[in-house]
């Protein structure tokens, strides 16, 4: 057993922890005997004189109302450094970090609040282990030499089980192809095969996708599949790895044991785990954070993730969102659309965000399709909606021509008149994405069809809307010129400030913006929006 670290916990309160140490070690924080969060003492904290402080993770803050026994432990040495009963807020109830269905949650190594494996029983995770076996068999049948990877391989080799602090499973394979385009083509072929077999699959790069697997209690767990290949004497494995590597360290495949089951493994797992986690991979680290070299990240972006710009930011934005009820009024954009176009239409809400406008329309009998980059955005509405509503949601990637043309062809064949809307989408896209948005809107609506859009046209430099760099103002004249080059005619263009008639209370809290309505008045005074209607001439 490792020696206890020299860490003194000085205080624990509603803001976080204060401690004294010169060592960088991993600490676990337990609530009533269950691990909730782990952190590195130096890497993750802030120095304040002789002490250091660390705030509670933002995603935990909503649970900090009630009583709990807090225990702080050294993760490796398992030494208890602090234990005391605490009360937060005004409640006398025990703090319960649970999801909406009452299932335990914890902070995983990516900082997400998830149903980590240390909260699940063997019976609950058995379907995931079965799915790992099935997907590995399917990948093998497709000619790929696949194996557990990343945390799943680490758990199998080091502990023979799923890592307690992990929340999903990872598989990898090393293609026989040596150029990115061939690896991508192969990856798409495998994805289509899985979809045809009935699996629900979500793609997030040219070399990676997620298979959704139901657990025994109905929970949905992600099973990530990462492509790899050899390039210039290096192993490239989607996600985080590019390292000097020899092919005989991968194949022929060996075996490893996970939760009592035998699965394929790289010929030399130590080599791959060292390339992935460093030489200290045998030491447990529930707060591990990848420090991927910029050169590796840039290569993977250019080869595989060039069409995934900002999606992780949007996904994180929607994590933990509360369930929304549809507004009784809807945004001004959607109300105006319905008044001008009538009800004998189908609406395509492009960049639907949380999906409220599509839900609002469907509730009035207007068929609506919500398309967005991030499943996390519309998931809550999609799950809560009455199945009898004329409402559906799906994923579109406006940075990927394949996705745009595929959806455009499908929508162009629909027998009903379609109207396309986009609320704060144009101002969240780079130029290439805007061009694809116009292309898709034109294909869906057809000649004479209309595209209703609203976007930010002006804001002050320190406007909170711009802080995350997910949205930025765009000149209406620029948008007009762009759509006109796409054979669009501007039917109307109305620009107004944040307190004008075009920005009611619901508009200012649209599907793509989760900020409070009471933003600083100075910011709002400098903010302008534009509502535009485009008609396609051909």
MILUMSE-239775 format. One record per residue (C-alpha): x, y negated, z negated. Coordinates in steps of 0.02 Angstrom, whole numbers, plus 32768, in hexadecimal, padded with zeros to 4 digits. Layout:
N
XYZ;...
END
This chain:
538
800080008000;80407F52802B;80707EDA7FA1;7FEF7E587F6F;800B7DB37FCB;80377D157F6D;7F8F7CBE7F88;7F307C607F01;7E797C377F23;7E5F7B8E7ED1;7DA87B6F7EF5;7D127BA97F59;7C817B337F7A;7C007B027FFC;7C857ABB8070;7CF87B528071;7D937B958018;7E2A7B3E7FCF;7EC67BA47FAB;7F817B9B7F93;7FFC7C077FF3;80977C05805F;806E7CAC80AF;80077CC8814D;7F9D7D5F8123;7EED7D9B814C;7E687D8480C7;7DB97DD080C5;7D257D74807B;7C9A7DE58037;7BE97DB58006;7BA17E2E7F85;7C207EB27FB5;7C117EA58072;7C987E5A80E2;7C527DC08139;7CEC7D67817C;7DA97D76818B;7E2F7CF281AC;7EEA7CD281AF;7F217C65811E;7F977BF38180;7F5F7C068234;7EA87BDE8213;7EB17B618183;7EDB7AA9816E;7F667A6A80FE;7F3279ED8078;7FC679C3800B;80027A5D7FAE;7F5E7AB77FD5;7F087AF68070;7E4F7AF3809C;7DE07B518114;7D2B7B298137;7CA17BA98142;7C867BE081F6;7C007B758245;7B977C0D826E;7B907C3E81B6;7B557B958178;7A9B7BB88193;7AA67C4D811C;7AF87BEE808D;7A5C7BD38024;7A4D7C457F8E;7AB87CAE7F1A;7B427D2A7F41;7BDD7D767EF3;7C707D3B7F5A;7D0B7DA87F5D;7DAA7D777FBA;7E1F7E077FE1;7EC67E1C8036;7E977E8680CB;7F327EF380D8;7F5E7F008020;7EA47F087FEF;7ECF7E9F7F55;7E3E7E3C7F0D;7E787D877F00;7DD47D387EC9;7D287D6F7E8F;7C9A7D037E4D;7BDF7CE97E57;7BB07C4F7EBF;7B137BEF7EE5;7AFE7B8A7F86;7A6E7B177FAC;79CE7B247F46;79947BD77F5D;799D7C577ED1;79977CE97F4C;7A2E7D537F77;7A827D188017;7A5F7D9080A4;7AC47D7C8144;7A497DD581B7;7A027DC28265;79497DA5828A;79287E60827D;797D7E6D81D3;7A1D7EBE8212;7AC37E9081BD;7B367E168216;7BED7DE98203;7C6E7D7B8258;7CCF7DE282D7;7D827DC28311;7D427D4C8398;7CEC7CDD8318;7C3E7D17834C;7BB67D4782D1;7B927DFA8304;7B557EA382C9;7C047EE282A9;7C247F9D829F;7C487F9981E5;7B8E7F7281CD;7B5480068237;7B3F80BD820C;7B84814D8274;7AD2817582A8;7AB880C382E6;7B5880BF834D;7B4681708392;7AEB81328430;7B7D80BD8453;7BFA814C8443;7B8B81B384B6;7B8681228531;7C438113852F;7C4C81C98564;7BC981B385EC;7C1681158635;7CC381648633;7C7B81F98690;7C2981868710;7CCA8125872B;7D2981C8873F;7CA8820587BD;7CC48162881D;7D7D818C882A;7DBD811F879C;7E2D8157870D;7DD480FF867E;7DF580FF85C3;7DC6809F8523;7E247FF98521;7E447F6384B0;7DF27F748404;7DA2801A842E;7E498068845A;7E99801583C3;7E14805D8350;7E24810A839D;7EE381118394;7EFB80BC82EC;7E6280F6828B;7E03817682F4;7D67810982EB;7D1980668322;7D6C7FCF82D0;7CFC7F8F8245;7D147ED88273;7CF27EF7832D;7C487EE1837D;7C527F2D842B;7CAB7FB78489;7D2C7FA58512;7D5D801585A2;7DE67FFA8622;7E2D804986BD;7EC6802B8728;7E9A802687E1;7F0680778865;7EF27FD688C9;7F787F5188B7;7F247EB388F9;7E9B7E53889B;7E1E7E51892B;7E217F0F8938;7E117F20887C;7D7A7EAD8880;7D277F0D890F;7D407FAF88B0;7CFA7F628811;7C5D7F27886B;7C457FD588B6;7C4D80238809;7BD37FA387C3;7B547FC9884C;7B6580828826;7B3D8066876E;7AA77FF78798;7A63807C880D;7A7280F9877E;7A03808A8713;7A81802E86A7;7A677F77867C;7B077F1F86B1;7B427E6B86A7;7BDB7E308707;7C4A7DA886BF;7CDE7DAB8735;7D1C7DFF87D3;7D727E838769;7D027E9886D3;7C4F7EBE86A4;7BE57EED860E;7B717F8385FE;7AE57F6A857F;7AC98000850D;7A3880138491;7A63805283E3;79F480C5837D;79968034832A;797C7FD683CD;7A127F6383BC;7A697F3E8461;7B247F578462;7B9B7F2084EA;7C127F998540;7C947F3485A0;7CEE7F808635;7D937F30866A;7DEF7F4D870D;7EAC7F568714;7F327F6D8798;7FEE7F6987B0;803D7ECD87FB;80F67EAA880E;81287F238786;80A47EE1870D;80047F2C86CC;7F747EB286DE;7EDB7EE18677;7E477E6C867E;7E2A7E0985E4;7ED57DE5859B;7F627E5485D9;7FEF7E398655;808F7E8E861E;81247EED8666;80E87F9F866F;810E804986BA;808880AF8710;80B5814D86B0;808080F48610;7FCE80F88655;7FBF819786BB;7FA4822486B9;7F2781FE862F;7F3382508586;7EAC825984FF;7E7B8202845E;7DF6821F83D9;7D6E81A183AE;7CE781C4832D;7D08827F8340;7CFD827C83FE;7D8C82998477;7DA182178500;7E2481F18585;7EB2817E8554;7F4C813285A6;7FE081A785AF;803B813A852F;7FB980DA84C8;804280878461;8083802D84FB;7FD97FE8852B;7FAC7FB68479;80547F5E8466;80357F008509;7F877ED284CB;7FA07EA98413;805C7E9F83FA;80D17F14839B;806E7EFE82F8;7FD07F50833E;7FD57FD682B7;7FB27F538231;7EF67F328221;7EC67E7F824E;7E0A7E55824E;7E357DA08277;7EA27DC8830E;7EA37D438396;7EEA7D5A8444;7F737CE08474;7F707D03852D;7FFE7CAB8589;7FC37C1E85F9;80137C71868F;7FAD7D108672;7F0D7CAF8656;7F277C4A86F5;7F497CE5875D;7EAE7D3D871C;7E477CA08739;7E847C8F87EB;7E737D488814;7DD57D7987B7;7D847CEE8751;7D827C5C87C9;7CC57C6E87D3;7CAF7C738716;7CD57BBC86EF;7C907B858646;7C1C7C1B8632;7C6C7C50858C;7C4B7B9E854F;7B937BAA857E;7B877C588533;7BCF7C1B848E;7B5C7B848491;7AC37BF3848F;7B017C758411;7A957C738375;7A137BFF83C0;796D7BFA8368;78D57C3E83C1;787B7BB2841C;77C17B9C8431;778D7B4E84D6;776D7A9484CD;76B57A6784D8;76E479DE8555;777D7A1D85B2;780679AC85F2;77D77917865C;782F796986EF;77C27A0586EA;772279A286C9;77457932875F;776D79C987CA;76C77A1B87A0;7665797B87BE;76B7795D8867;76BD7A0F88A8;761E7A5C8861;760E7B0A8819;760A7B7388B8;76C67B8A88B2;77527BEF8865;77D87B8C880A;788F7BBB8809;78E07B698771;79967B6387A6;7A087B52870F;79767B79869D;79DD7B7485FC;796F7BB3856E;78E07BCF85E7;78607B5D8595;78257B0A8636;780C7BB2868C;77AB7BEF85F4;77437B5085F1;77157B6586A9;76EC7C1D8697;76797BF28606;76147B878680;76067C1286FE;76937BD78770;770C7C66879A;77BA7C348764;78677C7F877C;78F27C3F870B;79A37C53874E;7A3D7C2786E9;7AF67C4886D3;7AE47C83861E;7A727D1085E6;7A877CD18533;7A247C368562;797F7C838597;798B7D278537;79237CEE84A1;78957CAB850E;78997D428580;78897DB784EC;78007D528496;77947D2E8530;76EE7D87854B;77137E1085CB;76737DE28628;76B47D338650;76EC7D168705;779C7CF986C5;78467D4586E9;78FD7D1A86CA;799F7D4E871C;7A547D1C8733;7A9A7CB387C0;7B4D7C7887D3;7B537BD68836;7C107BE28841;7C067C87889F;7BCA7C838953;7B9A7D3B894B;7B1F7D1888BD;7AD87C7D8912;7ABB7CCF89BB;7A727D6A8969;79F27D078907;79D17C938998;79A67D258A0A;79327D738988;78D77CD08964;78C67CA38A1C;78627D448A37;77E17D2189B2;77337D0489FB;77037C738988;77317BBA8994;77C77B9E8924;77FD7AFE88D0;78AA7AF38881;78D37A8B87E8;79787A68878E;797B7A0D86E7;7A2C79D686B9;7A7D7A53872C;7ACB79E387B2;7B2A7982872C;7B707A2486E4;7BBA7A668786;7C5C7A4487E4;7C497A0D889B;7C4E7ABF88DD;7BC57AF28864;7B597A5F8898;7B697A90894E;7B317B408924;7A9F7AFD88BE;7A637A998954;7A7B7B3189C5;7A157BA18953;798C7B1F893B;79807B0889F7;79797BC38A19;78F47BDE8994;78827B4C89C0;78977B518A7C;78717AC48AF9;77F77A498AAB;78177A9089FE;784C7A25896C;78D67A2088EB;78B379C08849;794C799487E3;7980792C8750;7A337902871E;7A9D788F86B5;7ACE77F7871A;7B2A778E8697;7B6D779E85E5;7BE877458574;7C9477948561;7C7877D984B1;7BC8781884D4;7BB178BF8476;7B6879078516;7C1678FE8561;7C75794084CB;7C7579F78501;7C9979CC85B6;7C087A3785F0;7BAA79A5863C;7BE17901868D;7B89787086E5;7B78787187A1;7B4877DD8810;7A9B77F3885F;7AE577B58904;7B60784588FF;7AD478C388E6;7A6C7872896F;7AFD787B89EA;7B1E793089BE;7A6A796A89D6;7A5879068A77;7AED79648ABF;7A8A7A018A95;79F479C18AFA;7999797C8A63;793078DE8A64;7922787689C5;78687867899D;7880780888FA;791077D3888A;78EC778187E2;79787753876A;7954771986B8;79A977018611;79967774857C;790377138536;78AB76FB85DC;780C774D8618;786E77D8866B;78BB781785C8;7836784F854E;785F78A884AD;7857795384FD;78C379238592;794C78E8851D;7955799584D1;794F79FB8570;797A7AB18587;7A337A8E85A1;7A4D7A218508;7A397A5C8454;7A6679B68402;79EE795D838B;797578DB83CF;79BA7857835A;7A63783F83B0;7ABA779C838E;7A57770F83DF;7AF576C48428;7B1677618489;7A62776C84C4;7A6176B584F8;7AEF76D68571;7AA3777585B6;7A42777B8659;79EC780886B2;79AF781C8764;7917787B87A3;791E78A7885A;78AC790688D1;78F87950896F;789979958A04;78F37A0A8A7A;78DE79DA8B30;791A7A7F8B78;
END
